[in-house]
Amino acid sequence: MMNPKDPSDMYSMIKGYPEQFAKGLALAKDIQIPTDINEVIIVGIGGSALAPDLVYAFFKPSIQVPFSVHRSYDLPKFVSSKTLVIGISFSGNTEETLSAIETAHQQGARIITIASGGKLAELARVNSWPLALLIKESQNFQPRMSSGYVIAVLTQLLINARILPESAKDALLSTAEFLKGQPLEEMGSRIAHELIGRTPLIYASDNYWPVARIAKIKINENSKVPCFWNVLPEMNHNEMVGFTNLQQGAYFALMLRDKNDHPKINQRIEILAQVLKGRGVASKIVDMVGKTYPEKALSTLMLMDWVSYFLALSLGIDPTPVDMVEEFKAAMVK
């Protein structure tokens, strides 16, 4: 039975997340890509651009060409016919992405598009650009909930371009099976209860910076509360000092720990928890589960989906809509 506080049924979106990977791989399986490129630029912003940093982190040793994510208008001047530009906009109407794709077209780049429709899909058809048409599971399906599709589509595109080996696909499929067996929902509910009335802080090692960043975004958009992130060891040299004189507000630090990370990083996490406690900041160390980087990263992010979901319900908030974003976009149009 659907929760009345969750009329768009985000519960089912999170529950079904592991199923996105096989479907996403299939969406891009037959897209032909030139194999003579010397650089990849992913163009996207917001929820549509959560996946590229993860794909790079998953398969970094295999990616032997420059790989970057562009989250703004236009593009650098050096983009040329040897550059593969992959434009991602779930709605297909994101103005920053459309601007960058137009620049890529003017500069002669190879272009591939990923969208569920909109202007980007229309441009792809008019210009005969390859298009991976994303699945919009429901009317209120949000871009930030589509990262499994986009991770899989990007992975398959890079395989097609011979930038990644076929084994990258197998790694995603095995990770999806791993996610199905993890008790993340119950754990997420418990953590959410601890966050009520507090501003979450997400900390992780530099190795997991995309995970910390995306976890922060999920709490912002699903729970509609402020949340901040940083990485160790950098924050031990600056941000930590800010807790010397706490202003109004209560904070709660969630520290995402990979027990196989550098021993000094994990020592820092343990000591940081004690230092923050001495300054009146509560914290919780969340140990990542899994054997591989994709398993650890995606299970942690699925956990944070549940945390942000249950925190929203505890606050009486519908986790799906992002009214402030839509209001801002309308104001930009005016």
Order of alpha helices (4+ residues) and beta strands (2+ residues): alpha-alpha-beta-alpha-beta-beta-alpha-beta-alpha-beta-alpha-alpha-alpha-beta-alpha-beta-beta-alpha-beta-alpha-alpha
